[in-house]
Amino acid sequence: MGMKDTHKDEPLGRLDPLNDYCFLKIMGERGDEVQLLGFLNAVLQRSGNDRLVSVEILENRTFSAEFLGDKASILDVRAKLQDGSRVNIEVQLRNLRNMDKRSLFYWSKEYTAGLKEGQDYIALAKVIAINIVNYEFLETENFHTVFRLREDRENALILSDVLEIHYLDMVKWRRLKEKDIVGDPLHRWLAYFDRSSSPELIEELKKMDEAIQMANERMVLVTGDAEAIRAYEMRQMAIYDMNTMRHEGLDEGRELGKAEGIEEGISRGKAEGVEEVARKMKTMGDSVERIHLITELSVETIEAL
């Protein structure tokens, strides 16, 4: 259910905006401020005088093949708002059953990173974490959920506003029967991020929203860049192979019917998944030496693929 939009051999057409490399290129590099502001105002429901008018994207990054092929790598968008608050946006397409703890861990890293040595705790800035997930994460029908530090019995009583964690569930979004594309900017953004949206709808969204138009222009640039497409495909492979490993490993583990069997099954699944990555890299023209460096397979195994 969570990975219905990710395919093993994906034809080039409209790229998947929720491929985390693609998302970073269209939303999280310097020069992407217009579209990032539009998205943040939509998620945070800022409008009128409360609308965010400036954002600083914190870093431009370059990525090695090893980093892009590593399924554990985090390609997040990091930014600072006009009031000093920090924002971290992550896209997660596969359910590793740890999103709650993962969110808190990365929120805490971003929170503590804002304090320089010798500064008082009062200098710590608010951190807003936004997680776009492509699987059903929480037992609620709401596609947009927000968590803060509230008192149990008095929900209006907030300990501090420094923690704010959002989840945007694409599965629940797709299931929503009445979408308000015209009136709700967040609905427009999620429709744009939904790879199953028709070309006609994408054209409508671009006309409705300047920020989405800007994001789409960046997408066109990525589509026409051979190196960017290569990086995009590597991330698609990493996503696909992680799911393959998990499914094959868990299935084999269930057949063995014991805790040790699950671990053994996952290990076998991983071995097969690494060979598949190597096979795809070989097809794409990577040298045997590079494939060996990334996958750690023997040269003999790679040459035999």
Secondary structure, DSSP 8 states (H G I E B T S, - for coil): -TTTT--SS--SSS--TTSHHHHHHHHSSTT-HHHHHHHHHHHTT--GGG----EEE-------HHHHH-TT----EEEEETTS-EEEEEEE-S--S-HHHHHHHHHHHHHHHT--TT--GGG---EEEEEEESS--SSSS-SEEEEEEE-SS-TT-EEEEEEEEEEEEHHHHHH-SS--TTT-HHHHHHHHH-TTS-HHHHHHHHHH-HHHHHHHHHHHHHHT-HHHHHHHHHHHHHHHHHHHHHHHHHHHHHHHTSHHHHHHHHHHHHHHHHHHHHHHHHHTT--HHHHHHHH---HHHHHH-
